[in-house]
Amino acid sequence: MKIHLQNQQTQQALNLQTIHDFSQWIGSQIESPKPAWGDITLLLTDDIGITKFNLEYFAKNHPTDVISFCYEPIPGESNHFTGDLIINVERAYKEGTQRGDRNFELAFYIAHGFDHLNGATDDTPQKRANMHRREKKWITLARDKGLVDHLFT
Protein backbone atom coordinates (compact mmCIF):
# COMPACT_ATOMS: atom_id res chain seq x y z
CA MET A 1 0.00 0.00 0.00
CA LYS A 2 1.21 3.48 -0.85
CA ILE A 3 0.04 6.51 1.14
CA HIS A 4 -0.27 9.91 -0.57
CA LEU A 5 -0.74 12.99 1.64
CA GLN A 6 -2.26 16.26 0.47
CA ASN A 7 -2.37 18.99 3.09
CA GLN A 8 -4.93 21.58 1.95
CA GLN A 9 -5.54 23.14 5.35
CA THR A 10 -3.35 25.97 6.62
CA GLN A 11 -4.63 26.54 10.17
CA GLN A 12 -2.65 23.85 12.00
CA ALA A 13 1.00 22.88 11.87
CA LEU A 14 1.25 19.16 11.20
CA ASN A 15 4.03 16.60 11.20
CA LEU A 16 3.30 15.14 7.77
CA GLN A 17 5.95 12.42 8.05
CA THR A 18 4.43 11.16 11.30
CA ILE A 19 0.93 11.29 9.80
CA HIS A 20 2.23 9.30 6.82
CA ASP A 21 3.95 6.73 9.05
CA PHE A 22 0.87 6.37 11.27
CA SER A 23 -1.39 5.98 8.23
CA GLN A 24 0.91 3.38 6.70
CA TRP A 25 0.90 1.45 9.97
CA ILE A 26 -2.91 1.67 10.38
CA GLY A 27 -3.31 0.47 6.81
CA SER A 28 -1.19 -2.56 7.65
CA GLN A 29 -3.46 -3.39 10.61
CA ILE A 30 -6.72 -3.68 8.71
CA GLU A 31 -7.69 -6.99 7.25
CA SER A 32 -7.00 -6.50 3.60
CA PRO A 33 -9.84 -7.06 1.16
CA LYS A 34 -9.25 -9.25 -1.86
CA PRO A 35 -7.50 -7.88 -3.86
CA ALA A 36 -5.10 -5.95 -1.64
CA TRP A 37 -4.80 -2.19 -1.14
CA GLY A 38 -2.91 -0.08 -3.64
CA ASP A 39 -2.82 3.71 -3.34
CA ILE A 40 -4.55 5.54 -0.50
CA THR A 41 -4.81 9.32 -0.60
CA LEU A 42 -5.27 11.30 2.60
CA LEU A 43 -6.58 14.78 1.95
CA LEU A 44 -6.11 16.91 5.06
CA THR A 45 -8.60 19.77 5.10
CA ASP A 46 -10.69 22.04 7.33
CA ASP A 47 -14.39 22.65 8.02
CA ILE A 48 -14.91 24.60 4.79
CA GLY A 49 -13.06 22.06 2.66
CA ILE A 50 -14.83 18.99 4.01
CA THR A 51 -18.23 20.71 3.88
CA LYS A 52 -17.83 21.03 0.10
CA PHE A 53 -17.33 17.26 -0.22
CA ASN A 54 -20.12 16.49 2.25
CA LEU A 55 -22.51 18.67 0.23
CA GLU A 56 -21.44 17.34 -3.17
CA TYR A 57 -21.50 13.65 -2.31
CA PHE A 58 -24.03 13.38 0.53
CA ALA A 59 -26.20 16.54 0.18
CA LYS A 60 -25.24 17.59 3.72
CA ASN A 61 -24.25 21.24 4.03
CA HIS A 62 -22.15 20.99 7.20
CA PRO A 63 -18.70 19.81 8.24
CA THR A 64 -17.96 16.30 9.41
CA ASP A 65 -14.86 14.57 10.77
CA VAL A 66 -13.90 12.15 7.99
CA ILE A 67 -15.19 11.03 4.60
CA SER A 68 -13.93 7.89 2.87
CA PHE A 69 -14.23 6.56 -0.65
CA CYS A 70 -13.16 3.09 -1.75
CA TYR A 71 -12.60 2.25 -5.42
CA GLU A 72 -12.52 -1.23 -6.88
CA PRO A 73 -9.70 -2.20 -9.23
CA ILE A 74 -9.95 -0.88 -12.76
CA PRO A 75 -10.29 -3.77 -15.21
CA GLY A 76 -7.07 -4.27 -17.12
CA GLU A 77 -4.98 -2.32 -14.61
CA SER A 78 -3.39 -3.33 -11.32
CA ASN A 79 -5.54 -5.63 -9.22
CA HIS A 80 -5.67 -3.35 -6.15
CA PHE A 81 -8.34 -1.42 -4.31
CA THR A 82 -7.63 2.30 -3.94
CA GLY A 83 -9.17 4.83 -1.63
CA ASP A 84 -9.48 8.43 -0.56
CA LEU A 85 -9.74 9.67 3.00
CA ILE A 86 -10.76 13.27 3.60
CA ILE A 87 -9.76 14.22 7.13
CA ASN A 88 -10.98 17.36 8.91
CA VAL A 89 -7.91 18.59 10.78
CA GLU A 90 -9.75 21.66 12.09
CA ARG A 91 -12.39 19.47 13.73
CA ALA A 92 -9.72 17.11 15.13
CA TYR A 93 -7.89 20.07 16.66
CA LYS A 94 -11.03 21.57 18.23
CA GLU A 95 -12.49 18.27 19.49
CA GLY A 96 -9.11 17.03 20.63
CA THR A 97 -8.49 20.23 22.57
CA GLN A 98 -11.84 19.81 24.35
CA ARG A 99 -11.09 16.15 25.10
CA GLY A 100 -7.49 16.78 26.12
CA ASP A 101 -5.62 14.97 23.31
CA ARG A 102 -5.48 16.51 19.82
CA ASN A 103 -3.09 13.85 18.54
CA PHE A 104 -5.41 11.05 19.60
CA GLU A 105 -8.37 12.78 17.92
CA LEU A 106 -6.55 13.15 14.59
CA ALA A 107 -5.33 9.55 14.82
CA PHE A 108 -8.89 8.46 15.58
CA TYR A 109 -10.23 10.19 12.45
CA ILE A 110 -7.56 8.54 10.31
CA ALA A 111 -8.18 5.11 11.85
CA HIS A 112 -11.94 5.57 11.46
CA GLY A 113 -11.49 6.42 7.80
CA PHE A 114 -9.37 3.34 7.20
CA ASP A 115 -11.96 1.22 8.98
CA HIS A 116 -14.64 2.58 6.63
CA LEU A 117 -12.39 1.94 3.61
CA ASN A 118 -12.23 -1.66 4.65
CA GLY A 119 -16.02 -1.92 4.64
CA ALA A 120 -16.91 -1.27 8.28
CA THR A 121 -20.11 0.68 8.85
CA ASP A 122 -21.37 2.63 11.83
CA ASP A 123 -25.03 2.89 10.94
CA THR A 124 -26.18 1.33 14.23
CA PRO A 125 -25.02 1.95 17.80
CA GLN A 126 -23.55 -1.57 18.03
CA LYS A 127 -21.61 -1.26 14.77
CA ARG A 128 -20.32 2.16 15.81
CA ALA A 129 -19.22 0.79 19.20
CA ASN A 130 -17.42 -2.11 17.49
CA MET A 131 -15.64 0.25 15.11
CA HIS A 132 -14.60 2.62 17.89
CA ARG A 133 -13.30 -0.25 20.04
CA ARG A 134 -11.20 -1.58 17.14
CA GLU A 135 -9.89 1.88 16.22
CA LYS A 136 -8.94 2.72 19.81
CA LYS A 137 -7.06 -0.59 20.02
CA TRP A 138 -5.10 0.31 16.88
CA ILE A 139 -4.29 3.75 18.28
CA THR A 140 -3.11 2.29 21.59
CA LEU A 141 -0.79 -0.08 19.74
CA ALA A 142 0.44 2.74 17.48
CA ARG A 143 1.03 5.00 20.48
CA ASP A 144 3.23 2.26 22.01
CA LYS A 145 5.31 2.45 18.81
CA GLY A 146 5.59 6.26 19.02
CA LEU A 147 3.36 6.86 15.99
CA VAL A 148 0.65 9.02 17.57
CA ASP A 149 2.04 11.64 19.95
CA HIS A 150 3.38 14.15 17.42
CA LEU A 151 0.83 14.39 14.60
CA PHE A 152 0.39 18.08 15.42
CA THR A 153 3.61 20.06 15.82
TIGU-55523 format. One record per residue: residue number from 1; chain; y, x, z of N, C-alpha, C, CB in turn. Coordinates in steps of 0.02 Angstrom, whole numbers, always signed. Glycine has a CB too. Example, Ala and Ser with C-alpha at 12.3 -4.5 7.8 and 13.67 -1.06 7.14 Angstrom:
<rs>
+-----+--------+--------+--------+--------+--------+--------+--------+--------+--------+--------+--------+--------+--------+
: num : chaine :    n.v :    n.u :    n.w :   ca.v :   ca.u :   ca.w :    c.v :    c.u :    c.w :   cb.v :   cb.u :   cb.w :
+-----+--------+--------+--------+--------+--------+--------+--------+--------+--------+--------+--------+--------+--------+
:   1 :      A :   -284 :   +660 :   +390 :   -225 :   +615 :   +390 :   -165 :   +660 :   +390 :   -224 :   +565 :   +452 :
:   2 :      A :   -112 :   +642 :   +354 :    -53 :   +684 :   +357 :     +2 :   +645 :   +394 :    -30 :   +704 :   +286 :
+-----+--------+--------+--------+--------+--------+--------+--------+--------+--------+--------+--------+--------+--------+
</rs>
This chain:
<rs>
+-----+--------+--------+--------+--------+--------+--------+--------+--------+--------+--------+--------+--------+--------+
: num : chaine :    n.v :    n.u :    n.w :   ca.v :   ca.u :   ca.w :    c.v :    c.u :    c.w :   cb.v :   cb.u :   cb.w :
+-----+--------+--------+--------+--------+--------+--------+--------+--------+--------+--------+--------+--------+--------+
:   1 :      A :    -58 :    +42 :     +0 :     +0 :     +0 :     +0 :    +62 :    +45 :     +0 :     +0 :    -48 :    +61 :
:   2 :      A :   +111 :    +24 :    -39 :   +174 :    +61 :    -43 :   +230 :    +15 :    -19 :   +187 :    +87 :   -115 :
:   3 :      A :   +270 :    +39 :    +28 :   +326 :     +2 :    +57 :   +390 :    +24 :    +23 :   +330 :    +12 :   +134 :
:   4 :      A :   +430 :    -26 :     +1 :   +496 :    -13 :    -28 :   +547 :    -47 :    +16 :   +500 :    -40 :   -103 :
:   5 :      A :   +597 :    -10 :    +40 :   +650 :    -37 :    +82 :   +714 :    -45 :    +43 :   +661 :     +8 :   +143 :
:   6 :      A :   +746 :   -102 :    +51 :   +813 :   -113 :    +23 :   +856 :   -139 :    +80 :   +811 :   -164 :    -37 :
:   7 :      A :   +906 :   -100 :   +100 :   +950 :   -118 :   +155 :  +1014 :   -147 :   +126 :   +965 :    -57 :   +201 :
:   8 :      A :  +1020 :   -214 :   +125 :  +1079 :   -246 :    +97 :  +1128 :   -269 :   +152 :  +1058 :   -306 :    +55 :
:   9 :      A :  +1111 :   -259 :   +214 :  +1157 :   -277 :   +268 :  +1196 :   -214 :   +287 :  +1118 :   -307 :   +330 :
:  10 :      A :  +1256 :   -225 :   +313 :  +1299 :   -168 :   +331 :  +1323 :   -171 :   +403 :  +1359 :   -164 :   +284 :
:  11 :      A :  +1302 :   -222 :   +441 :  +1327 :   -232 :   +508 :  +1293 :   -186 :   +560 :  +1318 :   -303 :   +529 :
:  12 :      A :  +1230 :   -170 :   +550 :  +1192 :   -132 :   +600 :  +1167 :    -66 :   +571 :  +1134 :   -174 :   +626 :
:  13 :      A :  +1172 :    -15 :   +612 :  +1144 :    +50 :   +593 :  +1069 :    +48 :   +607 :  +1178 :   +108 :   +633 :
:  14 :      A :  +1031 :    +66 :   +556 :   +958 :    +63 :   +560 :   +927 :   +131 :   +546 :   +931 :    +11 :   +511 :
:  15 :      A :   +869 :   +142 :   +575 :   +830 :   +202 :   +560 :   +780 :   +181 :   +507 :   +794 :   +231 :   +625 :
:  16 :      A :   +798 :   +190 :   +443 :   +757 :   +165 :   +388 :   +689 :   +200 :   +385 :   +793 :   +174 :   +323 :
:  17 :      A :   +686 :   +263 :   +403 :   +621 :   +297 :   +403 :   +574 :   +267 :   +454 :   +631 :   +373 :   +416 :
:  18 :      A :   +600 :   +252 :   +513 :   +558 :   +222 :   +565 :   +536 :   +151 :   +545 :   +596 :   +219 :   +632 :
:  19 :      A :   +582 :   +113 :   +515 :   +564 :    +47 :   +490 :   +510 :    +52 :   +437 :   +627 :    +10 :   +461 :
:  20 :      A :   +516 :   +100 :   +392 :   +465 :   +112 :   +341 :   +398 :   +129 :   +373 :   +487 :   +168 :   +293 :
:  21 :      A :   +399 :   +176 :   +420 :   +337 :   +197 :   +452 :   +304 :   +140 :   +491 :   +350 :   +256 :   +500 :
:  22 :      A :   +345 :   +101 :   +527 :   +319 :    +44 :   +564 :   +289 :     -7 :   +515 :   +374 :    +11 :   +606 :
:  23 :      A :   +323 :    -21 :   +461 :   +299 :    -70 :   +411 :   +234 :    -46 :   +379 :   +352 :    -82 :   +357 :
:  24 :      A :   +230 :    +17 :   +364 :   +169 :    +46 :   +335 :   +111 :    +37 :   +384 :   +179 :   +121 :   +317 :
:  25 :      A :   +125 :    +51 :   +448 :    +73 :    +45 :   +498 :    +52 :    -28 :   +507 :    +97 :    +74 :   +565 :
:  26 :      A :   +100 :    -74 :   +512 :    +83 :   -145 :   +519 :    +42 :   -168 :   +459 :   +148 :   -188 :   +525 :
:  27 :      A :    +62 :   -147 :   +400 :    +24 :   -166 :   +341 :    -48 :   -142 :   +344 :    +57 :   -137 :   +279 :
:  28 :      A :    -60 :    -85 :   +377 :   -128 :    -60 :   +383 :   -169 :    -99 :   +434 :   -127 :    +15 :   +401 :
:  29 :      A :   -135 :   -136 :   +477 :   -169 :   -173 :   +530 :   -194 :   -241 :   +508 :   -124 :   -182 :   +590 :
:  30 :      A :   -163 :   -269 :   +457 :   -184 :   -336 :   +435 :   -248 :   -331 :   +395 :   -129 :   -370 :   +394 :
:  31 :      A :   -288 :   -382 :   +402 :   -349 :   -384 :   +363 :   -329 :   -396 :   +291 :   -398 :   -440 :   +388 :
:  32 :      A :   -346 :   -349 :   +250 :   -325 :   -350 :   +180 :   -360 :   -405 :   +141 :   -338 :   -283 :   +148 :
:  33 :      A :   -321 :   -443 :   +102 :   -353 :   -492 :    +58 :   -389 :   -456 :     +1 :   -301 :   -543 :    +30 :
:  34 :      A :   -430 :   -491 :    -34 :   -462 :   -463 :    -93 :   -426 :   -489 :   -154 :   -539 :   -480 :    -96 :
:  35 :      A :   -398 :   -448 :   -195 :   -394 :   -375 :   -193 :   -344 :   -351 :   -140 :   -374 :   -348 :   -261 :
:  36 :      A :   -338 :   -286 :   -135 :   -298 :   -255 :    -82 :   -223 :   -261 :    -98 :   -317 :   -181 :    -74 :
:  37 :      A :   -182 :   -240 :    -49 :   -109 :   -240 :    -57 :    -87 :   -183 :   -101 :    -75 :   -236 :    +10 :
:  38 :      A :    -37 :   -196 :   -141 :     -4 :   -145 :   -182 :    +65 :   -132 :   -152 :     +2 :   -167 :   -256 :
:  39 :      A :   +116 :   -152 :   -189 :   +185 :   -141 :   -167 :   +210 :   -198 :   -123 :   +231 :   -133 :   -228 :
:  40 :      A :   +244 :   -179 :    -69 :   +277 :   -227 :    -25 :   +350 :   -206 :    -21 :   +243 :   -230 :    +47 :
:  41 :      A :   +395 :   -253 :    -35 :   +466 :   -240 :    -30 :   +493 :   -274 :    +32 :   +503 :   -264 :    -93 :
:  42 :      A :   +529 :   -236 :    +73 :   +565 :   -263 :   +130 :   +639 :   -263 :   +113 :   +550 :   -223 :   +196 :
:  43 :      A :   +668 :   -322 :   +109 :   +739 :   -329 :    +98 :   +771 :   -344 :   +165 :   +755 :   -386 :    +46 :
:  44 :      A :   +812 :   -298 :   +189 :   +845 :   -305 :   +253 :   +914 :   -336 :   +240 :   +851 :   -237 :   +290 :
:  45 :      A :   +928 :   -393 :   +270 :   +989 :   -430 :   +255 :  +1018 :   -459 :   +319 :   +975 :   -485 :   +204 :
:  46 :      A :  +1067 :   -503 :   +310 :  +1102 :   -534 :   +367 :  +1098 :   -610 :   +359 :  +1175 :   -511 :   +371 :
:  47 :      A :  +1134 :   -647 :   +403 :  +1133 :   -720 :   +401 :  +1153 :   -747 :   +333 :  +1178 :   -748 :   +455 :
:  48 :      A :  +1206 :   -721 :   +305 :  +1230 :   -745 :   +240 :  +1179 :   -732 :   +186 :  +1298 :   -713 :   +221 :
:  49 :      A :  +1152 :   -672 :   +185 :  +1103 :   -653 :   +133 :  +1040 :   -695 :   +136 :  +1085 :   -580 :   +139 :
:  50 :      A :  +1012 :   -705 :   +196 :   +949 :   -742 :   +201 :   +960 :   -816 :   +189 :   +917 :   -730 :   +269 :
:  51 :      A :  +1020 :   -841 :   +206 :  +1035 :   -911 :   +194 :  +1032 :   -927 :   +119 :  +1104 :   -930 :   +222 :
:  52 :      A :  +1054 :   -881 :    +78 :  +1051 :   -891 :     +5 :   +979 :   -901 :    -18 :  +1084 :   -831 :    -32 :
:  53 :      A :   +934 :   -860 :     +7 :   +863 :   -866 :    -11 :   +834 :   -930 :    +18 :   +823 :   -806 :    +14 :
:  54 :      A :   +851 :   -946 :    +80 :   +825 :  -1006 :   +112 :   +847 :  -1069 :    +74 :   +848 :  -1009 :   +186 :
:  55 :      A :   +908 :  -1069 :    +50 :   +933 :  -1126 :    +11 :   +900 :  -1129 :    -57 :  +1010 :  -1121 :     +3 :
:  56 :      A :   +896 :  -1073 :    -91 :   +867 :  -1072 :   -159 :   +793 :  -1091 :   -159 :   +875 :  -1003 :   -189 :
:  57 :      A :   +755 :  -1065 :   -113 :   +682 :  -1075 :   -115 :   +656 :  -1132 :    -72 :   +648 :  -1013 :    -95 :
:  58 :      A :   +694 :  -1150 :    -20 :   +669 :  -1201 :    +27 :   +718 :  -1259 :    +39 :   +652 :  -1169 :    +93 :
:  59 :      A :   +775 :  -1258 :     +3 :   +827 :  -1310 :     +9 :   +851 :  -1318 :    +81 :   +800 :  -1377 :    -17 :
:  60 :      A :   +855 :  -1262 :   +117 :   +879 :  -1262 :   +186 :   +942 :  -1218 :   +188 :   +824 :  -1236 :   +236 :
:  61 :      A :   +998 :  -1248 :   +204 :  +1062 :  -1212 :   +201 :  +1081 :  -1184 :   +270 :  +1117 :  -1259 :   +176 :
:  62 :      A :  +1037 :  -1141 :   +296 :  +1050 :  -1108 :   +360 :  +1009 :  -1043 :   +363 :  +1032 :  -1154 :   +420 :
:  63 :      A :  +1029 :   -997 :   +407 :   +991 :   -935 :   +412 :   +924 :   -946 :   +447 :  +1031 :   -882 :   +449 :
:  64 :      A :   +879 :   -900 :   +437 :   +815 :   -898 :   +471 :   +800 :   -825 :   +487 :   +758 :   -929 :   +426 :
:  65 :      A :   +744 :   -812 :   +518 :   +729 :   -743 :   +538 :   +694 :   -702 :   +484 :   +685 :   -744 :   +600 :
:  66 :      A :   +645 :   -732 :   +450 :   +608 :   -695 :   +399 :   +581 :   -744 :   +347 :   +549 :   -655 :   +431 :
:  67 :      A :   +581 :   -722 :   +285 :   +552 :   -760 :   +230 :   +503 :   -713 :   +196 :   +607 :   -787 :   +179 :
:  68 :      A :   +444 :   -738 :   +178 :   +395 :   -696 :   +144 :   +370 :   -730 :    +80 :   +335 :   -681 :   +190 :
:  69 :      A :   +356 :   -689 :    +31 :   +328 :   -711 :    -33 :   +270 :   -666 :    -51 :   +382 :   -712 :    -89 :
:  70 :      A :   +213 :   -695 :    -67 :   +154 :   -658 :    -87 :   +141 :   -674 :   -161 :    +92 :   -676 :    -43 :
:  71 :      A :   +126 :   -622 :   -200 :   +113 :   -630 :   -271 :    +43 :   -605 :   -287 :   +165 :   -592 :   -313 :
:  72 :      A :     +6 :   -646 :   -324 :    -61 :   -626 :   -344 :    -57 :   -573 :   -399 :   -102 :   -687 :   -368 :
:  73 :      A :   -110 :   -536 :   -409 :   -110 :   -485 :   -462 :    -95 :   -515 :   -530 :   -178 :   -449 :   -463 :
:  74 :      A :    -59 :   -477 :   -570 :    -44 :   -498 :   -638 :   -104 :   -480 :   -681 :    +22 :   -463 :   -665 :
:  75 :      A :   -131 :   -529 :   -718 :   -189 :   -514 :   -761 :   -174 :   -456 :   -809 :   -209 :   -577 :   -801 :
:  76 :      A :   -220 :   -411 :   -812 :   -213 :   -354 :   -856 :   -178 :   -295 :   -824 :   -177 :   -374 :   -918 :
:  77 :      A :   -149 :   -304 :   -765 :   -116 :   -249 :   -730 :   -158 :   -230 :   -669 :    -43 :   -268 :   -709 :
:  78 :      A :   -128 :   -192 :   -624 :   -166 :   -170 :   -566 :   -192 :   -230 :   -527 :   -123 :   -124 :   -520 :
:  79 :      A :   -248 :   -223 :   -497 :   -281 :   -277 :   -461 :   -260 :   -277 :   -388 :   -358 :   -271 :   -467 :
:  80 :      A :   -194 :   -284 :   -376 :   -168 :   -283 :   -308 :   -120 :   -342 :   -297 :   -132 :   -217 :   -293 :
:  81 :      A :   -122 :   -370 :   -236 :    -71 :   -417 :   -215 :     -7 :   -378 :   -203 :    -93 :   -457 :   -152 :
:  82 :      A :    +50 :   -410 :   -215 :   +115 :   -381 :   -197 :   +152 :   -433 :   -156 :   +156 :   -361 :   -261 :
:  83 :      A :   +205 :   -411 :   -123 :   +241 :   -459 :    -81 :   +312 :   -436 :    -68 :   +205 :   -469 :    -17 :
:  84 :      A :   +353 :   -485 :    -49 :   +421 :   -474 :    -28 :   +430 :   -502 :    +42 :   +472 :   -506 :    -78 :
:  85 :      A :   +463 :   -464 :    +84 :   +484 :   -487 :   +150 :   +559 :   -482 :   +154 :   +450 :   -445 :   +207 :
:  86 :      A :   +591 :   -537 :   +171 :   +664 :   -538 :   +180 :   +675 :   -544 :   +256 :   +698 :   -597 :   +139 :
:  87 :      A :   +704 :   -493 :   +284 :   +711 :   -488 :   +357 :   +785 :   -494 :   +376 :   +681 :   -421 :   +382 :
:  88 :      A :   +800 :   -539 :   +423 :   +868 :   -549 :   +445 :   +883 :   -502 :   +504 :   +879 :   -623 :   +466 :
:  89 :      A :   +914 :   -446 :   +489 :   +930 :   -395 :   +539 :   +983 :   -422 :   +587 :   +954 :   -331 :   +505 :
:  90 :      A :  +1031 :   -460 :   +562 :  +1083 :   -488 :   +605 :  +1053 :   -533 :   +659 :  +1134 :   -527 :   +562 :
:  91 :      A :  +1006 :   -575 :   +638 :   +974 :   -619 :   +687 :   +932 :   -579 :   +736 :   +929 :   -671 :   +650 :
:  92 :      A :   +896 :   -528 :   +712 :   +856 :   -486 :   +757 :   +900 :   -452 :   +809 :   +816 :   -433 :   +716 :
:  93 :      A :   +958 :   -428 :   +787 :  +1003 :   -395 :   +833 :  +1029 :   -443 :   +886 :  +1063 :   -364 :   +795 :
:  94 :      A :  +1052 :   -502 :   +864 :  +1079 :   -552 :   +912 :  +1025 :   -577 :   +960 :  +1109 :   -611 :   +873 :
:  95 :      A :   +968 :   -598 :   +932 :   +914 :   -625 :   +974 :   +886 :   -570 :  +1020 :   +857 :   -654 :   +931 :
:  96 :      A :   +878 :   -511 :   +992 :   +852 :   -455 :  +1032 :   +898 :   -435 :  +1088 :   +839 :   -396 :   +987 :
:  97 :      A :   +963 :   -439 :  +1076 :  +1012 :   -424 :  +1128 :  +1005 :   -475 :  +1185 :  +1084 :   -424 :  +1100 :
:  98 :      A :   +999 :   -539 :  +1167 :   +991 :   -592 :  +1217 :   +926 :   -584 :  +1256 :   +993 :   -661 :  +1185 :
:  99 :      A :   +873 :   -561 :  +1223 :   +807 :   -554 :  +1255 :   +797 :   -486 :  +1287 :   +753 :   -567 :  +1205 :
: 100 :      A :   +842 :   -440 :  +1274 :   +839 :   -374 :  +1306 :   +802 :   -320 :  +1268 :   +807 :   -382 :  +1371 :
: 101 :      A :   +784 :   -333 :  +1204 :   +749 :   -281 :  +1165 :   +757 :   -293 :  +1090 :   +673 :   -280 :  +1185 :
: 102 :      A :   +811 :   -265 :  +1063 :   +825 :   -274 :   +991 :   +771 :   -244 :   +947 :   +893 :   -242 :   +973 :
: 103 :      A :   +744 :   -186 :   +967 :   +692 :   -154 :   +927 :   +630 :   -197 :   +923 :   +675 :    -86 :   +955 :
: 104 :      A :   +610 :   -226 :   +980 :   +552 :   -271 :   +980 :   +565 :   -330 :   +934 :   +537 :   -295 :  +1052 :
: 105 :      A :   +624 :   -359 :   +937 :   +639 :   -419 :   +896 :   +634 :   -403 :   +822 :   +709 :   -446 :   +913 :
: 106 :      A :   +662 :   -346 :   +800 :   +658 :   -328 :   +730 :   +585 :   -314 :   +711 :   +702 :   -266 :   +715 :
: 107 :      A :   +549 :   -280 :   +754 :   +478 :   -266 :   +741 :   +439 :   -332 :   +736 :   +448 :   -222 :   +797 :
: 108 :      A :   +456 :   -379 :   +779 :   +423 :   -444 :   +779 :   +435 :   -481 :   +713 :   +448 :   -488 :   +837 :
: 109 :      A :   +495 :   -479 :   +687 :   +510 :   -511 :   +622 :   +469 :   -479 :   +567 :   +585 :   -508 :   +606 :
: 110 :      A :   +466 :   -413 :   +567 :   +427 :   -378 :   +515 :   +353 :   -395 :   +522 :   +438 :   -302 :   +521 :
: 111 :      A :   +326 :   -392 :   +582 :   +255 :   -409 :   +592 :   +242 :   -481 :   +573 :   +236 :   -397 :   +666 :
: 112 :      A :   +287 :   -526 :   +590 :   +278 :   -597 :   +573 :   +277 :   -606 :   +497 :   +335 :   -639 :   +605 :
: 113 :      A :   +321 :   -571 :   +463 :   +321 :   -575 :   +390 :   +256 :   -549 :   +359 :   +379 :   -535 :   +362 :
: 114 :      A :   +231 :   -494 :   +385 :   +167 :   -468 :   +360 :   +110 :   -518 :   +374 :   +151 :   -401 :   +392 :
: 115 :      A :   +112 :   -549 :   +432 :    +61 :   -598 :   +449 :    +62 :   -656 :   +399 :    +71 :   -624 :   +521 :
: 116 :      A :   +122 :   -679 :   +382 :   +129 :   -732 :   +332 :   +104 :   -708 :   +263 :   +202 :   -755 :   +326 :
: 117 :      A :   +121 :   -646 :   +245 :    +97 :   -620 :   +180 :    +22 :   -623 :   +176 :   +121 :   -547 :   +170 :
: 118 :      A :    -10 :   -613 :   +231 :    -83 :   -612 :   +232 :   -114 :   -681 :   +237 :   -107 :   -570 :   +290 :
: 119 :      A :    -71 :   -733 :   +235 :    -96 :   -801 :   +232 :    -92 :   -840 :   +296 :   -165 :   -799 :   +210 :
: 120 :      A :    -69 :   -809 :   +351 :    -63 :   -845 :   +414 :     -7 :   -897 :   +409 :    -51 :   -797 :   +473 :
: 121 :      A :    -17 :   -954 :   +441 :    +34 :  -1006 :   +443 :    +50 :  -1024 :   +514 :    +11 :  -1067 :   +403 :
: 122 :      A :   +110 :  -1049 :   +524 :   +132 :  -1068 :   +592 :   +158 :  -1140 :   +591 :   +186 :  -1020 :   +618 :
: 123 :      A :   +123 :  -1183 :   +555 :   +145 :  -1252 :   +547 :   +120 :  -1298 :   +603 :   +121 :  -1278 :   +480 :
: 124 :      A :    +85 :  -1271 :   +651 :    +66 :  -1309 :   +711 :    +79 :  -1264 :   +772 :    -10 :  -1333 :   +708 :
: 125 :      A :    +87 :  -1293 :   +830 :    +98 :  -1251 :   +890 :    +40 :  -1202 :   +902 :   +106 :  -1295 :   +952 :
: 126 :      A :    -21 :  -1222 :   +891 :    -78 :  -1178 :   +902 :    -79 :  -1120 :   +852 :   -144 :  -1217 :   +896 :
: 127 :      A :    -65 :  -1134 :   +789 :    -63 :  -1080 :   +739 :     -6 :  -1032 :   +753 :    -55 :  -1110 :   +668 :
: 128 :      A :    +51 :  -1059 :   +774 :   +108 :  -1016 :   +791 :    +91 :   -971 :   +850 :   +171 :  -1059 :   +807 :
: 129 :      A :    +59 :  -1000 :   +901 :    +40 :   -961 :   +960 :    -10 :   -906 :   +941 :     +8 :  -1006 :  +1014 :
: 130 :      A :    -57 :   -921 :   +897 :   -105 :   -871 :   +874 :    -71 :   -815 :   +837 :   -159 :   -903 :   +830 :
: 131 :      A :    -24 :   -833 :   +793 :    +13 :   -782 :   +756 :    +52 :   -738 :   +804 :    +60 :   -814 :   +704 :
: 132 :      A :    +89 :   -768 :   +849 :   +131 :   -730 :   +895 :    +89 :   -684 :   +939 :   +173 :   -777 :   +938 :
: 133 :      A :    +32 :   -707 :   +961 :    -12 :   -665 :  +1002 :    -35 :   -604 :   +962 :    -74 :   -706 :  +1026 :
: 134 :      A :    -56 :   -615 :   +900 :    -79 :   -560 :   +857 :    -21 :   -511 :   +843 :   -108 :   -588 :   +790 :
: 135 :      A :    +37 :   -537 :   +828 :    +94 :   -494 :   +811 :   +117 :   -453 :   +871 :   +152 :   -537 :   +785 :
: 136 :      A :   +117 :   -484 :   +930 :   +136 :   -447 :   +990 :    +85 :   -392 :  +1006 :   +142 :   -495 :  +1050 :
: 137 :      A :    +22 :   -405 :   +992 :    -29 :   -353 :  +1001 :    -16 :   -294 :   +955 :   -100 :   -382 :   +988 :
: 138 :      A :     +0 :   -309 :   +891 :    +15 :   -255 :   +844 :    +75 :   -215 :   +869 :    +30 :   -284 :   +774 :
: 139 :      A :   +127 :   -249 :   +892 :   +188 :   -214 :   +914 :   +173 :   -171 :   +975 :   +243 :   -265 :   +929 :
: 140 :      A :   +133 :   -195 :  +1021 :   +115 :   -155 :  +1080 :    +79 :    -92 :  +1058 :    +70 :   -197 :  +1127 :
: 141 :      A :    +32 :    -98 :  +1012 :     -4 :    -39 :   +987 :    +43 :     +8 :   +951 :    -61 :    -61 :   +940 :
: 142 :      A :    +89 :    -19 :   +911 :   +137 :    +22 :   +874 :   +185 :    +57 :   +922 :   +176 :    -20 :   +823 :
: 143 :      A :   +205 :    +22 :   +975 :   +250 :    +52 :  +1024 :   +216 :   +111 :  +1057 :   +272 :     -1 :  +1077 :
: 144 :      A :   +151 :   +106 :  +1071 :   +113 :   +162 :  +1100 :   +112 :   +222 :  +1054 :    +42 :   +140 :  +1116 :
: 145 :      A :   +121 :   +211 :   +990 :   +123 :   +266 :   +940 :   +194 :   +289 :   +926 :    +89 :   +243 :   +875 :
: 146 :      A :   +244 :   +260 :   +960 :   +313 :   +279 :   +951 :   +345 :   +251 :   +888 :   +318 :   +353 :   +949 :
: 147 :      A :   +319 :   +196 :   +863 :   +343 :   +168 :   +800 :   +392 :   +110 :   +807 :   +285 :   +145 :   +759 :
: 148 :      A :   +411 :    +93 :   +869 :   +451 :    +32 :   +878 :   +519 :    +47 :   +911 :   +412 :    -17 :   +922 :
: 149 :      A :   +524 :    +96 :   +954 :   +582 :   +102 :   +997 :   +647 :   +124 :   +965 :   +566 :   +149 :  +1050 :
: 150 :      A :   +646 :   +145 :   +901 :   +707 :   +169 :   +871 :   +719 :   +140 :   +801 :   +706 :   +244 :   +867 :
: 151 :      A :   +706 :    +74 :   +794 :   +719 :    +41 :   +730 :   +794 :    +35 :   +719 :   +686 :    -28 :   +728 :
: 152 :      A :   +831 :    +17 :   +772 :   +904 :    +20 :   +771 :   +925 :    +88 :   +795 :   +936 :    -38 :   +815 :
: 153 :      A :   +979 :   +114 :   +768 :  +1003 :   +180 :   +791 :  +1063 :   +173 :   +836 :  +1021 :   +225 :   +731 :
+-----+--------+--------+--------+--------+--------+--------+--------+--------+--------+--------+--------+--------+--------+
</rs>
